[in-house]
Amino acid sequence: MSRRLVRGRIVRIVSPSTVVINLGSENDIGPQTEFRILGQAEEITDPQTGATLGRITVVKGRVRAAQVYDKFTVATSKWTSTSIGPSLDWLGGLARSLYQEEKTAHGEDLTVDPKTLQPWKAASETPVSVGDAVDAFVEVPATPDTPAGPSAKQPSR
């Protein structure tokens, strides 16, 4: 299997946690595909020299496919990851598996001077909107006429 990047956009916002994306099974979207909702690229400037250092695209949020259709996907920002692990119940010599919810938080805030904060516009000022760009990496089986390896595929308009 190989992975490739697909790009699309939000075409409808159903609720604060549910959006519709113009990519579907025809674009190799699967039931667990995760999308990044992308903000507009923002220019980064050196405050001392005024030189433009480059541009950065901020991720506004992430959603996961909940229902996949041929040409679109209903995706949600709320989901639970589960993993199968061994049970702690060995009573009577019987071992069985149980589903355990995986909830992990990483990292901590840095100590900073609040006056120096310059939050990314896409994350702090601009809400998720119809027309926002999205992207996702999808698994695609290699076929004789499709070389293995990453490639970009644009959605049909």
C-alpha positions as CSV (number, residue, x, y, z in Angstrom):
1,M,0.0,0.0,0.0
2,S,1.1,3.5,-0.6
3,R,-0.1,6.9,0.7
4,R,-1.0,10.0,-1.2
5,L,-2.3,13.4,-0.3
6,V,-5.8,14.4,-1.5
7,R,-7.1,17.9,-1.2
8,G,-10.7,19.1,-1.1
9,R,-12.9,21.6,0.8
10,I,-15.7,21.9,3.2
11,V,-19.0,22.3,1.3
12,R,-21.4,22.3,4.3
13,I,-21.3,22.8,8.0
14,V,-24.0,20.7,9.7
15,S,-23.2,21.5,13.3
16,P,-20.2,22.8,15.4
17,S,-18.8,19.2,15.2
18,T,-20.0,18.0,11.8
19,V,-19.0,19.1,8.3
20,V,-19.4,17.8,4.8
21,I,-16.3,17.5,2.6
22,N,-16.3,17.2,-1.2
23,L,-14.1,14.1,-1.2
24,G,-15.5,10.5,-1.0
25,S,-14.8,6.9,-1.9
26,E,-14.0,8.0,-5.5
27,N,-11.0,9.8,-3.9
28,D,-10.0,6.7,-1.8
29,I,-11.5,8.2,1.4
30,G,-12.2,5.4,3.9
31,P,-14.3,5.3,7.1
32,Q,-11.4,6.3,9.4
33,T,-9.7,8.9,7.2
34,E,-8.7,12.0,9.2
35,F,-8.7,15.4,7.5
36,R,-6.9,18.6,8.5
37,I,-9.0,21.8,8.1
38,L,-6.5,24.4,6.7
39,G,-6.4,28.1,7.3
40,Q,-5.1,30.7,4.8
41,A,-1.3,30.8,4.6
42,E,0.2,33.5,6.8
43,E,3.4,35.4,6.1
44,I,6.1,35.2,8.7
45,T,8.3,38.3,9.0
46,D,11.5,38.9,11.0
47,P,10.6,41.7,13.5
48,Q,14.1,43.1,13.5
49,T,14.9,43.1,9.8
50,G,11.4,43.2,8.3
51,A,12.5,40.3,6.0
52,T,9.9,37.8,4.9
53,L,10.9,34.4,6.2
54,G,8.2,32.4,4.5
55,R,4.6,31.4,4.9
56,I,2.9,28.9,7.2
57,T,-0.5,27.3,6.9
58,V,-2.1,26.6,10.2
59,V,-4.5,23.7,10.9
60,K,-7.8,25.1,12.1
61,G,-9.0,21.7,13.3
62,R,-9.2,18.0,12.5
63,V,-12.1,15.9,11.6
64,R,-12.6,12.1,11.0
65,A,-14.8,10.5,8.4
66,A,-18.0,9.2,9.9
67,Q,-20.0,8.4,6.7
68,V,-18.3,8.1,3.3
69,Y,-20.3,8.4,0.1
70,D,-19.0,8.2,-3.5
71,K,-18.5,12.0,-3.9
72,F,-18.6,13.4,-0.4
73,T,-17.9,12.6,3.3
74,V,-19.7,13.5,6.5
75,A,-16.9,14.1,9.1
76,T,-16.9,14.8,12.8
77,S,-14.6,16.6,15.1
78,K,-15.5,14.3,18.0
79,W,-14.5,10.6,18.0
80,T,-13.1,8.0,20.4
81,S,-10.2,5.8,19.5
82,T,-10.4,2.3,20.9
83,S,-7.7,-0.3,21.2
84,I,-7.9,-4.0,22.1
85,G,-5.8,-5.0,25.1
86,P,-5.6,-8.0,27.4
87,S,-8.0,-8.2,30.2
88,L,-6.9,-8.1,33.8
89,D,-9.5,-10.8,34.5
90,W,-7.7,-14.1,34.7
91,L,-10.3,-15.6,37.1
92,G,-10.7,-19.3,36.6
93,G,-7.8,-19.4,34.1
94,L,-9.9,-17.8,31.4
95,A,-8.3,-14.8,29.6
96,R,-10.5,-12.6,27.4
97,S,-10.0,-9.3,25.6
98,L,-11.7,-6.1,26.5
99,Y,-12.0,-2.8,24.6
100,Q,-10.3,0.0,26.3
101,E,-10.8,3.6,25.3
102,E,-7.6,5.4,24.4
103,K,-7.5,9.0,25.7
104,T,-4.0,10.6,25.8
105,A,-3.0,14.2,26.4
106,H,0.6,15.2,25.7
107,G,2.6,18.4,26.4
108,E,2.2,21.4,28.6
109,D,2.1,25.2,28.1
110,L,5.3,27.2,28.1
111,T,5.8,30.1,30.5
112,V,5.5,33.2,28.2
113,D,4.8,36.9,28.6
114,P,1.2,37.3,27.5
115,K,2.0,40.7,25.9
116,T,4.2,38.9,23.3
117,L,1.6,36.4,22.2
118,Q,0.7,36.6,18.5
119,P,-1.7,33.7,17.9
120,W,-2.2,32.3,14.4
121,K,-5.1,34.0,12.7
122,A,-6.5,30.8,11.3
123,A,-6.7,29.2,14.7
124,S,-7.8,32.1,16.8
125,E,-9.7,34.6,14.7
126,T,-11.2,32.8,11.7
127,P,-13.9,30.2,12.2
128,V,-14.2,27.1,10.2
129,S,-16.2,28.0,7.1
130,V,-17.7,26.6,3.9
131,G,-15.0,26.7,1.3
132,D,-12.1,26.0,3.7
133,A,-9.5,23.7,2.3
134,V,-9.0,20.3,3.7
135,D,-6.4,17.6,3.1
136,A,-5.8,14.0,4.1
137,F,-3.4,11.2,3.4
138,V,-5.2,8.1,2.1
139,E,-4.0,4.5,1.7
140,V,-4.1,3.3,-1.9
141,P,-3.2,-0.2,-3.0
142,A,-0.5,-0.3,-5.7
143,T,-1.7,-1.6,-9.0
144,P,0.3,-2.5,-12.1
145,D,-0.7,0.8,-13.8
146,T,-0.4,2.9,-10.6
147,P,3.2,3.3,-9.3
148,A,3.6,3.0,-5.6
149,G,4.6,6.2,-3.8
150,P,3.1,9.5,-2.9
151,S,1.3,11.6,-5.4
152,A,-1.2,14.4,-5.2
153,K,-4.6,14.1,-6.7
154,Q,-6.9,17.2,-7.0
155,P,-10.6,16.7,-6.5
156,S,-12.9,17.2,-9.5
157,R,-14.7,20.5,-9.5
